[in-house]
Every structure is written in C-alpha cells, then in structure tokens.
Amino acid sequence: MNENRAVFEALFEAQSKGQPAALATIISAVGSVPRHAGSKMLVRADGSIVGTVGGGALEQLVIQAALAAMKGGQPRLPVYNLNDLGAGDPGVCGGTVQVFIEPVGIAPALLVIGIGHVGKALAELGKWAGYRVIVSDDREAFCNPEYLPGMDSYVVCKPGEITRSVEITPQTYIAAVTRGMPVDLDLIPALLQTEAAYIGLIGSRRRWALTVKALKDERGLTEEQLSRVYAPIGLELNAETPQEIAVSILAQIIMVQRGGTGAAMKWMGEVAEAGRDG
C-alpha cells in the first residue's frame, strides 16, 4: 500500500472513532535529510506510528512532540538540525528539517461536576455543541446513562477526588455545579493543581466571597491562584431556568476557548438609533 494512503486511512480511522492522534508532515527539507518535504507520519496516543519522517532519533523527537501536541491540543512547528550529535542534534546528515505537527480527532472536554438540574442541562448542551462531555457526581442515581444518556464518560466519586479519576488537560473546561461551600473547599484546591483551561464555580457572590476567605485561611491559597476561578460562573444574562443558566455557562466557556470578550456584537446605541429611524 502507498505510504501516504496508509497514513490517511489511519487518520480517517482515528477521526471516525474519536481517537486522539497527531499528523506530522515535513514541510521543509534543506540539505541532506532522510525524507523529503511532504513525507507524513501519524502518531497515536500510545506512541505507535503509521508512516515515517525518517526514523532514528529524529523520528523519536517528532513522536514526543506529537504526543505533547495531543495533550496541549495545539499545532507545533519544530525545526530539527541534523549536524552535530554532540550538540544534541538527532543526526549528522547535514540538513535541516521543519515539521508541522497537527493534533487531530481531539474534541475539547467539558467536565461537569454535580448533575443536578443545571448540571444536567449543561451536559446536554455541551454535547450538542460538540464537546466531549464527562459528568461526575457522588450520587450514582444522577450519574449514569439511564438518567443522562449520551455522555462520553460517567464518574461517580466525591467532588474533591475527581482529579484521581479524570485526566484534566489544557483542553479541559470544568464547570463545578456543586451543592455548597463545604464541597468547594476540597474541590477547588484539587482543580487548581491541574492545567484546566477553565474552572467555573456556581453560586452567589456572597458564597464565593466566603469560599475565598476559607480557602485562604484554611487551605493557604493565594489571590493569584484563586483568580483562575470564574465565580460566580457564567455570563450575566439574568438567566433563571436551568436551561438558561446552562446557556450562560457554556457561552462563557466558548468565550474563554475562542478568546472572545463577551461584549454585545451590536452596540445598544445603534439599536436605539434604529428604533428612532424606524
């Protein structure tokens, strides 16, 4: 079978099954190098490969970079010189190779902790929006496919123990829809030890203020650490129903993920002006 065809078929299989992988493509090859521009290699999450970008130490470096790209969810563009083994180069061919490494088949994860009314609505909305949704609750009756069908993973555990059961990466967005401050005092310190892209906590401003004081006084957390937490969670929509609150939470998560501002797309003065003209 043609090598590139094998790579593309493996890529299609990974995407169709939702399996993380990374496609490495040589985009520039100057001088004496083992493979030419356009050579491709697919790296799976277990480190196995289809295709090759040259073998040896160079290939091992590309595999490691691909695994890191999968974890971080962002493309990479490393350059490798093949001149001097003593200087740490992965070869002595005398050329230079630039490789584009693109993670594929990786949907950002939405971890919903607490599957009450709001948590359930948020999990369903997140799944509709294309996230890989992980739900967790310490009550098994609220964390199973019968109660909430179609989720990617169900984790029954105490909130403060969630990091022992779920791998949280820079592509993980966490919505803690918990039942009260005693739970949060164990949960928030654990979440702040992770690389989560977003940590949101439900509750009133007063609840968060009391939680902050307790986390500082009892757990030794700093203001800088606690600044990572979006609390109260969500954008201000005057939301009331569980579904409306879920929209406000997911809107904030999308804002953080995409680098938005949350500002209205249309200035309200324009709306008023249009009303007077009409």
Helices and strands as residue ranges (DSSP letters): H 3-17, E 21-30, E 40-44, E 49-51, H 56-72, E 79-81, G 85-87, E 96-104, E 109-113, H 117-128, E 132-137, G 140-142, E 153-156, G 159-161, H 162-165, E 172-176, H 181-192, E 198-201, H 205-219, H 223-226, E 229-230, H 242-258, H 268-277
